[in-house]
Amino acid sequence: MRFTLIIPLAPERDAPIIEAIKKLDYDKNKFHVVVVKGKNPSANRNKGVEKAKGEYVIFLDDDAHIENDYLKKVDEFLNKHNEIDVVGGPQLTPKDDSFFAKVSGYALSSVFGAWKLANRYTSNKENLDADETSLTSANLICKKEVVEKIKFDESLFPGEDPKFISDVKNKGYRVAYSPSFILYHKRRPSLISLSKQMFNYGKVRPKKEPLTTTLKNPFFFVPSLFLLYLFLLLIIILSNPTIIGNVIANNPEIGNTIKLDENVIYTIEDDNYEFNWNFLLFAPLLVYIILILVFTLFDSIKNKDAKAIFILPLIYSTIHISYGAGMIYGYVKNAL
């Protein structure tokens, strides 16, 4: 048996991917499907491994879609790179997803929206030394011997898949990424569900890895630091509302012209004008707004979707603020 396809399934859900599996253009005698129902996705995957008969175990999400040649392309890669122990492919947004969901996909596949994690949501070049920033358990192929030795952490959700991949690499196994075998996965359909998803991603990071490990990837702290900055800025403005006006100029009359009579116009000038340091309080916010506008335009053009301009700024800020809030919550919860 070449492959075991494992699908973790929540009790109240269906598994639409089964229909796609039935249409696979691959010898039906060389693979079998294991569906494990339960509330814990990690436990479902671990139980599925116990029933695996294939040389390779393939983890797929229940609500995803794969093309008919999926297993053929996986087989081709594994035959060419037998030294690879774990390999994953991208999870792209379906073309028939809702407008909001598709634009969420644009943001997640953008370096501004998700930084290195954008690699998971777009097709990139083949990488034979990949890591958790490129792979997810929605589309993951492992040698059976690997998943028999290394289990998914059943105390984590979400975040169990990046931890699994990190554990695999730490044990010295070879991990790769290939754009050849694509999985299509629906995105969150609303701003609230997207915010909740990002909050949970941020919340679990302090639990998934120690602070010393996260410090090696400081960009994960940027959303939390920016959120703390916004909170501090709000406190400063509420305690001193005039600071906004003072940022514009130390003296609002400087540079203004005053008409003294019909023939004389006097311009107020100040040769001793000093830089207003209050401006620095708003500089990070100004930079962020500029970046949002630039990447909104860039990603709308890249995805050939002009209407995305109207909601991309909101989606970007939701991703960043929700993830940052979740990460802060996670650290506070761990400290208590």
VOTIZA-555931 format. One record per residue: x, z negated, y of N, C-alpha, C in turn. Coordinates in steps of 0.05 Angstrom, whole numbers, padded with zeros to 5 digits, always signed. Atoms other than C-alpha are relative to their C-alpha. Layout:
BEGIN
XZYXZYXZY ...
REM end
This chain:
BEGIN
+00017+00000-00024+00000+00000+00000+00018+00000+00025 -00017-00003-00023+00030+00022+00066-00008-00020+00023 +00008+00016-00023-00013-00014+00118-00024-00018-00006 +00023+00017-00001-00060-00073+00126-00009-00003+00029 +00011+00002-00027-00104-00070+00188-00016-00026+00002 +00013+00026-00004-00124-00140+00211-00015+00000+00026 +00016+00001-00024-00181-00149+00259-00012-00028+00003 +00012+00026-00005-00195-00219+00286-00027+00003+00015 +00027-00005-00011-00269-00225+00303-00014-00027+00005 +00016+00023-00007-00309-00278+00340-00027+00001-00015 +00025+00000+00016-00372-00300+00302-00023+00015+00012 +00023-00013-00013-00420-00272+00354+00005+00029+00007 -00006-00027-00008-00386-00205+00362-00001+00020-00023 -00002-00022+00019-00387-00137+00328+00029+00011+00002 -00027-00012+00000-00325-00095+00313-00003+00030+00003 +00003-00028-00004-00334-00026+00344+00024+00016-00011 -00024-00014+00009-00263-00008+00323-00003+00010-00029 +00004-00008+00028-00287-00003+00251-00008+00030-00002 +00009-00028+00000-00321+00063+00268+00024+00019+00004 -00024-00017-00005-00255+00091+00294+00018+00000-00025 -00017+00002+00024-00218+00066+00232-00011+00018-00023 +00013-00017+00021-00268+00103+00187+00008+00030+00004 -00006-00028-00006-00248+00168+00222+00030+00006+00000 -00029-00004+00000-00172+00159+00214+00008+00022-00019 -00010-00022+00016-00137+00221+00189+00025-00010-00015 -00022+00012+00015-00094+00184+00138-00011-00007-00028 +00008+00005+00028-00095+00174+00063-00013-00028-00003 +00015+00026+00001-00148+00120+00051+00011-00018-00022 -00012+00017+00021-00109+00095-00010+00025-00014+00009 -00025+00011-00010-00050+00076+00034-00005-00022+00021 +00005+00022-00019-00085+00025+00079-00027-00013-00008 +00025+00015+00003-00139-00028+00077-00005-00017+00024 +00008+00015-00024-00177-00068+00129-00008-00028-00007 +00007+00028+00004-00183-00143+00134-00013-00010+00026 +00014+00012-00023-00235-00172+00182-00003-00029-00005 +00002+00029+00003-00230-00247+00193-00016-00011+00024 +00017+00011-00020-00286-00281+00231+00007-00030+00005 -00006+00028-00007-00274-00346+00269+00003-00002+00030 -00002+00004-00028-00270-00376+00338+00029+00000+00011 -00028+00000-00008-00194-00379+00339+00014+00026-00008 -00012-00026+00006-00161-00310+00344+00027-00003-00015 -00026+00004+00014-00092-00337+00322-00005-00008-00029 +00007+00008+00028-00122-00371+00261-00010+00023-00016 +00010-00024+00014-00159-00307+00244+00022+00019-00008 -00022-00018+00007-00095-00267+00246+00017-00012-00022 -00016+00013+00021-00057-00318+00205-00014+00001-00027 +00015-00001+00025-00112-00319+00153+00000+00029-00011 +00000-00028+00009-00113-00243+00152+00026+00007-00013 -00027-00006+00012-00038-00241+00136+00000-00010-00029 +00000+00011+00027-00052-00283+00074-00014+00020-00019 +00014-00019+00016-00097-00227+00049+00013+00028+00001 -00013-00027-00004-00050-00170+00069+00014+00010-00026 -00013-00013+00023-00027-00122+00015+00020+00021+00009 -00017-00022-00010+00009-00072+00059+00028-00008+00006 -00028+00005-00008+00082-00065+00073+00002-00007+00029 +00002+00007-00029+00064-00068+00147-00027-00011+00006 +00026+00011-00009+00010-00109+00181-00005+00010+00028 +00008-00010-00027-00026-00078+00241-00022-00018+00011 +00021+00016-00013-00064-00124+00288-00014+00018+00021 +00016-00015-00019-00120-00090+00327-00023-00017+00011 +00022+00014-00012-00172-00117+00375-00027+00012-00009 +00025-00008+00011-00244-00114+00352-00016+00020+00017 +00016-00016-00018-00272-00080+00414+00015+00024+00011 -00017-00022-00010-00219-00026+00421-00006+00026-00014 +00004-00026+00012-00214+00047+00402+00028+00012-00005 -00025-00015+00006-00158+00087+00368-00007+00029-00007 +00004-00029+00007-00149+00162+00358+00002+00004-00030 +00000-00007+00028-00156+00196+00291+00028+00001-00012 -00028-00002+00010-00080+00206+00285+00016-00025+00004 -00015+00025-00006-00062+00134+00301+00019-00008-00022 -00017+00008+00022-00035+00116+00232+00022+00020-00006 -00021-00020+00004+00002+00182+00226+00023-00004+00019 -00021+00004-00021+00039+00168+00291+00015-00026-00005 -00014+00025+00007+00054+00096+00270+00019+00005-00023 -00017-00006+00024+00081+00122+00203+00024+00016+00008 -00022-00017-00010+00124+00174+00238+00021-00017+00014 -00019+00017-00014+00155+00121+00283+00015-00018-00020 -00013+00019+00018+00169+00072+00226+00019+00014-00019 -00018-00016+00017+00200+00127+00182+00026+00007+00016 -00023-00007-00017+00246+00145+00240+00016-00025+00008 -00014+00024-00009+00263+00073+00260-00006-00023-00020 +00004+00020+00021+00263+00033+00195+00011-00027+00007 -00013+00026-00007+00307-00020+00228-00018-00018+00017 +00018+00015-00017+00250-00041+00274-00019-00018-00016 +00017+00019+00014+00212-00103+00252-00028-00003+00011 +00025+00002-00014+00157-00106+00304-00001+00022+00021 +00003-00021-00020+00130-00049+00347-00028-00001+00010 +00026-00001-00011+00072-00043+00394-00003+00025+00018 +00005-00023-00018+00039+00011+00436-00017-00009+00023 +00016+00008-00024+00001+00012+00502-00029-00003-00006 +00030+00002+00001-00071-00010+00511-00010+00011+00027 +00009-00013-00024-00101+00038+00561-00030-00004+00005 +00028+00003-00007-00167+00036+00598-00015+00025-00008 +00015-00023+00009-00220+00081+00567-00011+00016+00025 +00009-00017-00022-00241+00140+00611-00030-00004+00005 +00029+00004-00004-00315+00122+00600-00007-00028+00008 +00005+00028-00009-00307+00050+00624-00014+00001+00027 +00014+00002-00026-00346+00027+00685+00019+00004+00023 -00018-00005-00023-00320+00042+00755+00017-00025+00006 -00015+00025-00006-00300-00031+00768+00022-00004-00022 -00019+00005+00022-00266-00036+00699+00023+00020+00002 -00022-00020-00002-00227+00029+00710+00019-00007+00023 -00017+00007-00023-00202+00006+00778+00016-00025-00007 -00016+00024+00010-00182-00061+00746+00023+00010-00017 -00022-00011+00016-00142-00019+00698+00022+00012+00017 -00021-00011-00019-00107+00016+00756+00017-00023+00010 -00015+00023-00011-00088-00053+00784+00018-00012-00021 -00016+00013+00021-00063-00080+00717+00023+00018-00008 -00021-00019+00007-00021-00017+00706+00019+00004+00024 -00016-00003-00024+00009-00024+00776+00022-00022+00001 -00022+00020-00002+00076-00059+00788-00008-00021+00020 +00009+00019-00020+00044-00092+00848-00022-00019-00011 +00022+00015+00012-00016-00115+00808+00009-00020-00021 -00008+00017+00023+00019-00143+00747+00030-00001-00005 -00029+00001+00002+00094-00135+00758+00009+00012-00027 -00010-00012+00025+00130-00124+00691-00022+00002-00022 +00022-00001+00020+00066-00138+00651-00016+00026+00002 +00013-00026-00002+00041-00071+00677+00008+00019-00023 -00009-00017+00022+00081-00041+00620-00020+00000-00023 +00019+00002+00022+00027-00064+00572-00024+00019+00004 +00025-00014-00006-00027-00023+00607+00005+00029+00008 -00006-00028-00007+00008+00044+00617+00020+00011-00020 -00018-00013+00019+00047+00094+00575+00028+00003+00014 -00027-00001-00010+00122+00086+00587+00018+00013-00021 -00020-00012+00019+00185+00112+00553+00004-00019-00024 -00006+00016+00024+00202+00089+00483+00022-00020+00006 -00019+00022-00004+00240+00023+00483+00005-00014-00026 -00007+00012+00026+00276-00001+00421+00010-00029+00003 -00007+00028-00005+00291-00069+00453-00020-00012+00019 +00023+00008-00017+00223-00089+00480-00004-00030-00001 +00006+00029+00000+00195-00158+00496-00030-00004+00006 +00029+00007-00004+00129-00193+00512-00012+00014+00024 +00011-00013-00023+00122-00156+00578-00012+00028-00007 +00009-00027+00008+00108-00091+00540-00021+00000-00022 +00017+00001+00024+00068-00114+00479-00022-00021+00001 +00022+00019+00004+00003-00148+00462-00009+00002-00029 +00010+00000+00028-00031-00166+00396-00024+00018-00003 +00021-00020+00002-00085-00115+00412+00008+00025-00015 -00011-00025+00011-00039-00060+00386+00028-00006-00010 -00026+00011+00009+00017-00091+00345+00004+00005-00030 -00006-00007+00027+00051-00069+00281+00025-00017-00008 -00021+00018+00008+00095-00118+00242+00006+00004-00030 -00006+00002+00029+00133-00118+00176-00013-00025-00011 +00014+00022+00012+00096-00163+00129+00018-00025-00003 -00018+00022+00003+00157-00206+00117+00003-00016+00026 -00002+00013-00026+00159-00222+00192-00023-00019+00004 +00024+00016-00006+00087-00247+00198-00004-00021-00022 +00002+00021+00020+00095-00287+00133+00018-00023+00008 -00019+00021-00008+00152-00326+00165-00007-00012+00028 +00006+00009-00028+00128-00329+00238-00030+00003+00004 +00029+00000-00003+00056-00348+00252-00008+00001+00030 +00012+00002-00027+00012-00341+00314-00006-00030+00005 +00005+00028-00008+00007-00408+00351-00030-00004+00003 +00029+00003-00001-00064-00431+00337-00010-00020+00021 +00007+00018-00023-00062-00481+00395-00002+00015+00026 +00000-00016-00025-00057-00424+00446-00021+00021+00000 +00017-00023-00005-00109-00377+00473-00009-00002+00029 -00017-00023+00007-00096-00335+00511+00029-00007+00000 -00029+00005-00001-00020-00328+00510+00012-00002-00027 -00012+00003+00027-00012-00331+00434+00017+00024-00007 -00015-00024+00007+00013-00259+00430+00028+00001+00013 -00027+00000-00011+00070-00263+00481+00018-00022-00013 -00016+00021+00013+00092-00329+00448+00010+00010-00027 -00007-00011+00026+00091-00295+00380+00024+00019+00002 -00021-00020-00004+00134-00238+00406+00026-00013+00008 -00024+00015-00008+00183-00286+00439+00012-00014-00024 -00010+00014+00024+00188-00326+00374+00013+00020-00019 -00012-00020+00018+00202-00262+00335+00027+00008+00010 -00026-00008-00011+00258-00241+00382+00020-00023-00002 -00018+00023+00002+00287-00311+00382+00011-00004-00029 -00009+00001+00028+00293-00306+00306+00018+00024-00008 -00019-00022+00005+00334-00243+00313-00012+00026-00010 +00013-00025+00009+00282-00191+00293+00001+00021+00022 +00000-00023-00018+00282-00122+00325-00029+00006+00009 +00026-00005-00012+00223-00109+00372+00001+00025+00017 +00000-00026-00015+00204-00041+00401-00027+00005+00012 +00024-00010-00013+00153-00006+00444+00000+00030-00004 +00003-00029+00002+00127+00064+00431-00026+00009+00014 +00025-00011-00013+00078+00105+00474-00016+00018-00018 +00012-00020+00018+00060+00147+00414-00028-00008-00010 +00025+00008+00011+00004+00105+00385-00015-00017+00020 +00016+00011-00023-00047+00089+00439-00025-00014-00010 +00026+00014+00004-00104+00039+00437-00014-00001+00026 +00017+00001-00024-00161+00042+00487-00016-00026+00000 +00012+00027-00001-00186-00026+00509-00016-00003+00026 +00017+00003-00024-00244-00040+00557+00010-00023+00017 -00008+00020-00019-00228-00081+00619-00024-00018+00008 +00021+00018-00008-00268-00138+00649-00019+00014+00019 +00020-00016-00015-00333-00111+00679-00007-00011+00028 +00008+00012-00026-00338-00157+00740+00023-00016+00012 -00021+00016-00014-00296-00194+00792+00002-00028-00012 -00001+00027+00011-00316-00261+00763+00013-00001-00027 -00012+00000+00027-00297-00243+00692+00030+00006+00002 -00028-00006-00004-00231-00214+00716+00015-00024+00011 -00012+00024-00011-00216-00276+00757+00004-00021-00022 -00002+00019+00021-00230-00320+00697+00022+00007-00020 -00021-00009+00019-00185-00278+00652+00028-00006+00012 -00026+00005-00013-00127-00282+00702+00007-00029+00003 -00004+00029-00001-00137-00356+00712+00010-00011-00026 -00008+00009+00027-00132-00368+00637+00028+00009-00007 -00028-00010+00005-00069-00325+00633+00020-00018+00014 -00018+00017-00015-00037-00367+00687+00000-00029-00011 +00002+00027+00010-00062-00433+00658+00016-00005-00025 -00013+00004+00026-00031-00422+00590+00030+00003+00001 -00029-00004+00000+00039-00403+00613+00016-00026-00001 -00015+00025+00003+00063-00475+00624-00002-00013-00027 +00003+00011+00027+00037-00492+00555+00015+00017-00020 -00013-00019+00018+00067-00430+00523+00030-00003-00001 -00029+00002-00001+00138-00442+00546+00009-00022+00020 -00010+00021-00019+00180-00496+00581+00007+00012+00027 -00005-00009-00027+00193-00493+00655+00027+00014+00002 -00027-00012-00001+00267-00476+00643-00001+00029-00008 +00002-00028+00009+00246-00412+00607-00013+00017+00022 +00014-00015-00021+00197-00391+00662+00018+00004+00024 -00019-00003-00022+00252-00403+00714+00018+00024-00003 -00016-00024+00005+00290-00346+00682-00015+00025+00009 +00017-00022-00010+00232-00301+00704-00015-00009+00024 +00012+00012-00023+00219-00327+00774-00024+00014+00012 +00023-00014-00011+00169-00273+00791-00027-00011-00009 +00025+00012+00009+00117-00310+00750-00009-00022+00019 +00007+00021-00019+00119-00364+00804-00011+00011+00026 +00007-00012-00026+00105-00316+00862-00030-00005+00006 +00028+00004-00007+00028-00319+00857-00006-00030+00007 +00005+00029-00005+00028-00396+00854+00012-00008+00027 -00013+00007-00025+00077-00402+00912-00016+00012+00024 +00016-00012-00021+00036-00353+00953-00026-00014+00005 +00025+00016-00003-00028-00392+00939+00005-00026+00015 -00007+00025-00014+00006-00457+00961+00005+00006+00030 -00005-00008-00028+00029-00421+01024-00026+00004+00015 +00026-00005-00013-00042-00398+01040-00015-00027+00005 +00013+00026-00004-00068-00469+01030+00013-00015+00023 -00014+00013-00022-00014-00497+01076-00006+00013+00027 +00007-00015-00025-00028-00443+01128-00028-00007+00010 +00028+00008-00008-00102-00461+01127+00000-00027+00012 -00002+00027-00010-00086-00534+01138+00011+00000+00029 -00013-00002-00026-00041-00517+01197-00019+00011+00021 +00019-00012-00019-00094-00472+01229-00023-00019+00007 +00022+00018-00004-00149-00523+01220+00009-00024+00018 -00010+00023-00016-00106-00578+01251+00008+00008+00028 -00009-00010-00026-00083-00534+01308-00011+00029+00004 +00012-00027-00002-00131-00475+01320+00013+00018+00021 -00012-00017-00021-00093-00452+01382+00025+00014-00009 -00025-00012+00009-00034-00433+01340-00002+00030-00004 +00004-00029+00004-00064-00364+01326+00005+00014+00027 -00005-00013-00026-00066-00348+01400+00029-00003+00009 -00028+00004-00008+00003-00377+01411+00019+00019-00014 -00018-00018+00015+00032-00330+01359+00003+00026+00016 -00001-00026-00014+00015-00270+01403+00020-00001+00022 -00020+00003-00022+00056-00296+01462+00000-00028+00009 -00002+00027-00011+00081-00360+01493-00017-00002+00025 +00016+00000-00025+00046-00341+01558-00017+00026-00001 +00017-00023+00002-00013-00294+01551-00001+00018+00025 +00001-00016-00025-00005-00271+01623+00025+00017+00003 -00025-00015-00003+00066-00244+01613-00006+00029-00006 +00004-00029+00004+00066-00168+01620-00026+00010+00013 +00025-00009-00012-00003-00167+01654+00005+00008+00029 -00002-00008-00028-00013-00134+01721-00022-00013+00016 +00020+00013-00018-00049-00169+01778-00001+00016+00026 +00004-00014-00025-00078-00131+01837-00005-00019+00022 +00002+00019-00022-00064-00172+01899-00017+00011+00023 +00018-00013-00019-00096-00123+01947+00000+00030-00007 +00003-00028+00007-00110-00049+01951+00027+00014-00002 -00026-00014-00001-00036-00031+01962+00022-00013-00017 -00021+00015+00013+00002-00083+01922-00009-00008-00029 +00005+00008+00028+00003-00090+01846+00024-00015-00010 -00022+00017+00009+00045-00147+01817-00001-00003-00030 -00002+00003+00029+00069-00149+01745+00015-00026-00006 -00012+00025+00008+00084-00217+01714+00021+00006-00021 -00022-00003+00020+00151-00217+01677+00014-00026-00004 -00015+00024+00006+00193-00270+01645+00026+00007-00013 -00027-00007+00011+00268-00258+01637+00009-00020-00020 -00008+00021+00018+00273-00323+01598-00018-00002-00025 +00018+00000+00023+00223-00303+01544+00015-00007-00026 -00012+00008+00025+00239-00335+01477-00018+00008-00023 +00015-00008+00024+00219-00313+01407-00019-00023-00008 +00020+00020+00008+00156-00349+01384+00003-00005-00030 -00005+00006+00029+00175-00382+01318-00026-00004-00016 +00026+00002+00014+00101-00393+01302-00007+00026-00015 +00006-00026+00013+00100-00319+01283+00009-00001-00030 -00010+00001+00028+00140-00336+01220-00020-00012-00019 +00021+00011+00017+00081-00376+01194-00018+00021-00012 +00018-00021+00009+00041-00313+01188+00014+00024-00013 -00015-00023+00010+00097-00266+01166-00005+00006-00029 +00006-00006+00029+00086-00274+01090-00027+00013-00004 +00027-00010+00003+00012-00261+01098-00001+00029+00010 -00001-00028-00011+00026-00199+01141+00013+00019-00019 -00014-00017+00020+00075-00172+01090-00018+00005-00024 +00018-00003+00023+00025-00184+01034-00022+00021+00006 +00021-00018-00008-00030-00147+01072+00011+00029+00001 -00012-00027-00002+00017-00088+01085+00005+00011-00028 -00005-00008+00028+00037-00086+01011-00027+00008-00014 +00026-00007+00012-00037-00086+00990-00009+00027+00009 +00009-00026-00011-00052-00028+01036+00016+00023-00011 -00018-00021+00010+00008+00012+01013-00006+00006-00029 +00005-00004+00029-00004+00002+00939-00028+00009-00006 +00027-00010+00003-00079+00013+00947+00000+00030+00003 -00002-00029-00005-00064+00082+00975+00015+00013-00022 -00017-00012+00020-00009+00096+00925-00014+00002-00027 +00013+00000+00026-00048+00075+00863-00025+00016-00001 +00024-00017-00001-00111+00111+00886+00008+00029-00004 -00010-00028+00003-00071+00175+00893+00010+00005-00028 -00012-00003+00027-00034+00164+00828-00021+00004-00021 +00021-00002+00020-00099+00156+00790-00022+00020+00008 +00018-00021-00009-00134+00211+00829-00029-00011+00003 +00026+00012-00003-00192+00165+00848-00002-00011+00029 +00001+00008-00028-00206+00162+00923-00018-00025+00004 +00019+00023-00003-00264+00112+00914+00013-00027-00006 -00013+00025+00007-00215+00061+00886+00011-00015+00024 -00010+00011-00025-00190+00050+00957-00017-00024+00009 +00018+00020-00011-00251+00008+00972+00000-00027-00014 +00000+00026+00015-00242-00045+00918+00027-00009-00011 -00026+00008+00010-00169-00044+00898+00012-00024+00015 -00010+00024-00014-00149-00094+00954-00012-00026-00011 +00014+00024+00010-00201-00143+00928+00010-00007-00028 -00009+00005+00027-00178-00134+00856+00028-00010-00001 -00027+00009-00002-00105-00142+00873+00001-00030+00007 -00001+00028-00009-00117-00207+00910-00013-00019-00020 +00013+00017+00021-00163-00233+00855+00019-00005-00023 -00019+00003+00022-00110-00221+00802+00022-00020+00008 -00022+00017-00009-00055-00255+00843-00009-00029+00004 +00009+00027-00007-00095-00315+00869-00010-00015-00026 +00011+00012+00024-00130-00328+00802+00023-00008-00019 -00023+00006+00018-00065-00325+00762+00016-00024+00012 -00014+00022-00013-00030-00370+00813-00014-00026-00002 +00016+00024+00003-00087-00420+00812+00001-00011-00028 -00001+00008+00028-00086-00421+00736+00026-00013-00007 -00027+00011+00006-00011-00433+00733+00003-00028+00012 -00001+00026-00013-00016-00491+00783-00016-00020-00016 +00017+00017+00016-00073-00520+00743+00014-00008-00026 -00014+00005+00025-00032-00514+00679+00022-00021+00003 -00022+00019-00004+00028-00551+00707-00011-00028+00007 +00012+00026-00007-00016-00606+00737-00012-00013-00024 +00013+00011+00024-00054-00615+00672+00022-00010-00019 -00021+00009+00017+00011-00620+00633+00014-00025+00010 -00013+00023-00012+00038-00671+00682-00017-00026-00003 +00018+00023+00000-00023-00717+00676-00001-00013-00028 
REM end
